[in-house]
Amino acid sequence: MFVKTKKMSKERNLSAETNEAGESISPQLPKEVKNYLIDIDGTITDDVPNEEPERMSSCKPFPDAVETLDKWYVEGHVLTFFTSRTEEHREVTEVWLKKHAIKYHGLLMGKPRGGNYHWIDNHIVRATRFEGKFTEMIVKQKNVEVFKG
């Protein structure tokens, strides 16, 4: 059983929680705040492979992506880019994001390549597959793989 404490974490909008033994557990965002993990290549810009880093600085962001990301940022959601680009691409990526005025909270490099991701976590994970255009999000029921009870 988890009991929320009144302490606030140093990280933005996170409330500290403890278990029955009084031990700290991972903090939670408020339900109205979404924690977006967003790919870069093929999602907010052209699909640029790591093997062609010269294209990373000149590719253009998708206009609907920039507009949507800005809206989410202003609404108070957490935006973290999670990319297969490597650490050697961090500087060109940060410069590119700044050049296009894309606001974000974090940049995680080195996401595994190849797709078919299965995210296993003790927190709620919602997946949204990008299919060419950023639009309003809707709720849709789908089959998901879960651990056998």
C-alpha positions as CSV (number, residue, x, y, z in Angstrom):
1,M,0.0,0.0,0.0
2,F,1.2,3.5,-0.9
3,V,0.6,6.6,1.3
4,K,1.1,10.0,-0.2
5,T,3.1,12.4,2.0
6,K,2.8,16.1,2.0
7,K,6.5,16.6,0.9
8,M,7.1,17.9,-2.6
9,S,10.0,16.5,-4.5
10,K,12.7,19.0,-5.8
11,E,11.6,18.0,-9.3
12,R,8.8,20.0,-10.8
13,N,5.2,19.0,-9.8
14,L,6.2,15.7,-8.2
15,S,4.8,14.6,-4.9
16,A,6.9,12.3,-2.7
17,E,5.3,9.1,-1.6
18,T,6.2,6.4,1.0
19,N,5.2,2.8,1.5
20,E,3.8,1.3,4.7
21,A,7.3,1.0,6.1
22,G,7.9,4.7,5.6
23,E,10.4,4.1,2.8
24,S,10.4,6.6,-0.1
25,I,9.1,5.4,-3.4
26,S,9.2,7.0,-6.9
27,P,7.3,10.3,-7.0
28,Q,4.3,10.8,-9.2
29,L,3.2,13.6,-11.5
30,P,-0.3,15.0,-10.9
31,K,-2.9,13.2,-13.1
32,E,-3.4,16.2,-15.3
33,V,0.3,16.5,-16.2
34,K,1.5,14.2,-19.0
35,N,5.2,13.0,-19.2
36,Y,5.8,12.8,-22.9
37,L,8.8,10.8,-24.2
38,I,9.1,11.9,-27.8
39,D,11.3,10.5,-30.6
40,I,13.0,12.9,-32.9
41,D,13.9,11.3,-36.3
42,G,10.8,10.3,-38.2
43,T,8.6,11.8,-35.6
44,I,9.2,15.6,-35.3
45,T,11.5,15.8,-38.4
46,D,12.6,13.6,-41.3
47,D,13.9,10.2,-40.5
48,V,17.7,10.9,-40.3
49,P,19.8,7.8,-39.5
50,N,22.9,8.1,-37.2
51,E,25.0,7.1,-40.2
52,E,24.2,10.5,-41.9
53,P,24.8,13.0,-39.1
54,E,25.4,15.8,-41.6
55,R,21.6,15.9,-42.2
56,M,20.8,16.4,-38.5
57,S,21.5,20.1,-38.6
58,S,19.7,20.9,-41.9
59,C,16.5,18.9,-41.6
60,K,13.3,20.9,-41.0
61,P,10.9,20.1,-38.2
62,F,7.3,19.1,-39.1
63,P,5.2,22.3,-38.6
64,D,2.4,20.4,-36.9
65,A,4.9,18.9,-34.4
66,V,6.4,22.2,-33.4
67,E,2.9,23.7,-32.9
68,T,1.7,20.7,-30.8
69,L,4.9,20.5,-28.7
70,D,4.7,24.2,-27.9
71,K,1.0,23.8,-26.9
72,W,1.9,20.8,-24.6
73,Y,4.8,22.8,-23.1
74,V,2.6,25.8,-22.4
75,E,0.0,23.5,-20.8
76,G,2.6,22.4,-18.3
77,H,3.3,18.9,-19.6
78,V,6.9,17.4,-19.4
79,L,8.6,17.0,-22.7
80,T,11.6,14.7,-23.0
81,F,13.1,13.7,-26.3
82,F,14.2,10.1,-26.3
83,T,16.2,9.5,-29.4
84,S,18.4,6.8,-31.0
85,R,20.9,9.5,-31.7
86,T,24.1,8.9,-29.8
87,E,26.0,11.1,-27.3
88,E,28.2,12.3,-30.2
89,H,25.1,13.8,-31.7
90,R,24.0,15.7,-28.6
91,E,25.4,19.1,-29.5
92,V,24.0,19.1,-33.0
93,T,20.7,18.0,-31.6
94,E,20.6,20.7,-28.9
95,V,21.5,23.4,-31.4
96,W,18.8,22.1,-33.8
97,L,16.2,22.2,-31.1
98,K,17.2,25.7,-30.1
99,K,17.3,26.9,-33.7
100,H,13.7,25.8,-34.2
101,A,12.6,27.2,-30.8
102,I,11.5,23.8,-29.6
103,K,11.1,23.9,-25.8
104,Y,11.7,20.8,-23.8
105,H,12.7,19.5,-20.4
106,G,15.1,16.7,-21.1
107,L,17.1,15.0,-23.9
108,L,17.9,11.3,-23.6
109,M,20.3,9.9,-26.1
110,G,20.9,6.3,-27.1
111,K,17.4,4.8,-27.3
112,P,17.7,1.3,-28.8
113,R,17.3,1.2,-32.6
114,G,15.0,-1.0,-34.5
115,G,11.5,-0.4,-33.0
116,N,9.2,-3.2,-31.7
117,Y,9.6,-1.6,-28.2
118,H,8.2,-3.3,-25.1
119,W,8.3,-0.9,-22.2
120,I,8.2,-2.6,-18.8
121,D,7.7,-0.2,-15.9
122,N,6.0,0.0,-12.5
123,H,4.3,3.3,-13.6
124,I,1.5,3.6,-16.1
125,V,2.8,3.7,-19.7
126,R,0.6,4.9,-22.6
127,A,2.0,4.4,-26.1
128,T,1.1,6.5,-29.1
129,R,2.4,5.5,-32.5
130,F,3.3,8.5,-34.7
131,E,1.7,8.0,-38.1
132,G,2.7,11.1,-40.0
133,K,0.9,14.0,-38.4
134,F,0.5,15.5,-34.9
135,T,-3.2,16.0,-34.2
136,E,-5.4,16.2,-31.0
137,M,-5.1,13.0,-28.9
138,I,-8.2,10.8,-28.6
139,V,-8.8,7.8,-26.3
140,K,-9.0,4.5,-28.2
141,Q,-9.2,1.0,-26.9
142,K,-6.6,-1.4,-28.2
143,N,-5.3,-4.9,-27.2
144,V,-2.1,-4.7,-25.2
145,E,0.3,-7.4,-23.9
146,V,0.3,-7.6,-20.1
147,F,1.9,-9.9,-17.6
148,K,-0.1,-13.0,-16.7
149,G,-1.8,-12.5,-13.3
